[in-house]
Amino acid sequence: LDLLAVTRSRMPVWFRVTKHLRAQVLKSLEMVSAANLIDRRIGELSGGELQRVLLAGAVDPLPDILLLDEPVSGVDAKGLSLFYETICDLRRNYDISIILVSHDLAAIAPHADRMILINRKIIVEGRPSDVLTDERCVSLMGSFLFDADHIPKDSRMHGGAR
């Protein structure tokens, strides 16, 4: 509550958080499936929970474009799944263009409309299934990173390429 309230209040939040301000923070946390965390201390949050709280701060007010640079570093497998599902929900429900930087191509492929592999320049870009099976990607990243039979043909993030 305090972390998100401080960006929305003109008064120091240690004086008090109004009901209206608490409602604003709760709405932001609900957008990222983190409403249950409103009264938790930052030090008590897991890596995935903290990332979702920080994401709540980034999407209020709603941006047109959201840039996330390695947002899941240090997040466990359960947290990864929930974080990516949350990103997909934001994309679908609020029509936000999301640019997500990651080295884990196989993990983001099921959630992406388009991927771009960059190594000082654009190596390959397109649908995840095309990028991950492209010989330039395989030669640069190695085929051990993914199983071509499990690369989705279409993204879960419906609504066109962004």
C-alpha positions in Angstrom: 0.0 0.0 0.0 2.7 2.5 1.0 4.8 1.9 -2.0 2.0 2.6 -4.5 0.3 5.3 -2.4 3.4 7.4 -2.3 3.3 8.0 -6.0 -0.3 9.1 -5.9 -0.4 11.3 -2.8 0.5 14.9 -2.3 0.8 14.3 1.4 3.4 12.1 3.0 1.8 8.6 3.3 3.1 8.1 6.8 0.6 10.6 8.0 -2.3 8.6 6.7 -3.7 6.9 3.7 -7.2 8.0 2.8 -10.0 5.6 1.9 -9.9 7.1 -1.6 -6.2 6.5 -2.0 -6.4 3.0 -0.7 -9.2 2.3 -3.2 -7.0 3.6 -6.0 -4.1 1.4 -5.0 -6.4 -1.6 -4.6 -7.7 -1.1 -8.2 -4.1 -1.0 -9.5 -3.2 -4.2 -7.6 -6.4 -5.9 -8.9 -5.2 -5.3 -12.5 -2.2 -7.5 -11.8 -3.8 -10.2 -9.6 -2.2 -8.8 -6.5 -5.0 -7.3 -4.5 -4.3 -9.8 -1.7 -0.9 -8.1 -1.2 -2.2 -4.6 -0.3 -1.3 -4.9 3.4 1.9 -7.0 3.1 5.3 -5.5 3.8 7.7 -5.3 0.9 10.2 -7.5 2.7 7.6 -10.3 3.0 6.9 -10.5 -0.7 8.3 -13.2 -2.9 10.2 -12.2 -6.1 7.1 -12.8 -8.2 4.8 -10.9 -5.8 7.1 -8.0 -5.8 7.3 -7.9 -9.6 3.5 -7.8 -9.8 3.3 -5.0 -7.2 5.9 -3.0 -9.3 3.9 -3.8 -12.4 0.8 -2.4 -10.7 2.7 0.9 -10.3 3.7 0.8 -13.9 0.2 0.5 -15.3 -1.4 3.3 -13.4 -2.1 5.4 -15.2 -2.5 3.0 -18.1 0.3 3.5 -20.6 0.0 2.9 -24.4 3.4 1.1 -24.3 4.9 -0.9 -21.4 8.6 -1.7 -21.6 9.8 -4.5 -19.3 13.5 -5.3 -19.1 14.1 -8.8 -17.7 11.1 -8.5 -15.4 11.2 -12.0 -14.1 14.8 -12.3 -12.9 14.9 -14.2 -9.7 11.2 -15.3 -9.9 10.4 -19.0 -9.3 8.5 -21.2 -11.8 5.1 -20.5 -10.1 5.7 -16.8 -10.1 6.9 -16.9 -13.8 3.6 -18.5 -14.9 1.5 -16.0 -13.0 3.5 -13.0 -14.1 3.3 -14.0 -17.8 -0.5 -14.7 -17.4 -0.8 -11.2 -15.9 1.0 -9.6 -18.8 -1.2 -11.5 -21.2 -4.3 -10.3 -19.4 -3.1 -6.7 -19.4 -2.5 -6.9 -23.2 -5.9 -8.4 -23.9 -8.0 -6.4 -21.4 -6.4 -2.9 -21.8 -4.9 -3.1 -25.3 -1.4 -2.1 -24.1 1.5 -2.7 -26.4 4.2 -4.6 -24.4 7.8 -4.8 -25.2 9.5 -7.4 -23.0 13.2 -8.0 -23.0 14.3 -11.5 -22.1 17.0 -14.0 -22.7 14.6 -16.9 -22.1 13.1 -17.1 -25.6 11.4 -20.5 -25.0 9.6 -19.2 -21.8 8.2 -16.1 -23.5 7.3 -17.7 -26.8 3.9 -19.0 -25.7 2.9 -15.5 -24.6 4.3 -13.3 -27.4 2.6 -12.1 -30.6 6.0 -11.3 -32.2 9.6 -11.9 -31.2 12.8 -10.2 -32.3 16.2 -11.8 -31.8 18.9 -9.1 -31.5 22.7 -9.5 -31.3 24.0 -6.0 -32.0 21.5 -5.9 -34.9 18.2 -7.6 -35.7 19.0 -11.3 -36.5 15.4 -12.5 -37.1 11.9 -11.3 -36.3 8.4 -12.6 -36.7 6.0 -15.0 -35.0 7.5 -17.0 -32.1 7.3 -20.3 -34.0 9.1 -18.7 -37.0 11.8 -17.1 -34.9 12.6 -20.1 -32.7 12.9 -22.5 -35.6 14.9 -20.1 -37.8 18.4 -21.4 -38.5 20.0 -18.1 -37.4 18.3 -18.3 -34.0 19.2 -22.0 -33.6 22.8 -21.4 -34.5 23.1 -18.4 -32.2 21.0 -19.7 -29.2 21.3 -23.4 -29.7 18.4 -25.9 -30.3 18.6 -27.1 -26.7 16.6 -24.1 -25.5 13.3 -25.2 -26.8 11.4 -28.2 -28.3 10.1 -27.2 -31.7 7.2 -29.5 -31.3 5.9 -27.4 -28.4 6.2 -24.0 -29.9 2.7 -22.6 -30.3 1.7 -21.7 -33.8 -0.5 -18.8 -32.5 0.0 -16.7 -29.4 -2.3 -16.6 -26.4 -2.1 -12.8 -26.7 -4.8 -12.5 -29.3 -5.5 -9.2 -31.0 -2.9 -8.8 -33.6 0.8 -8.2 -33.6 2.2 -5.5 -31.3 
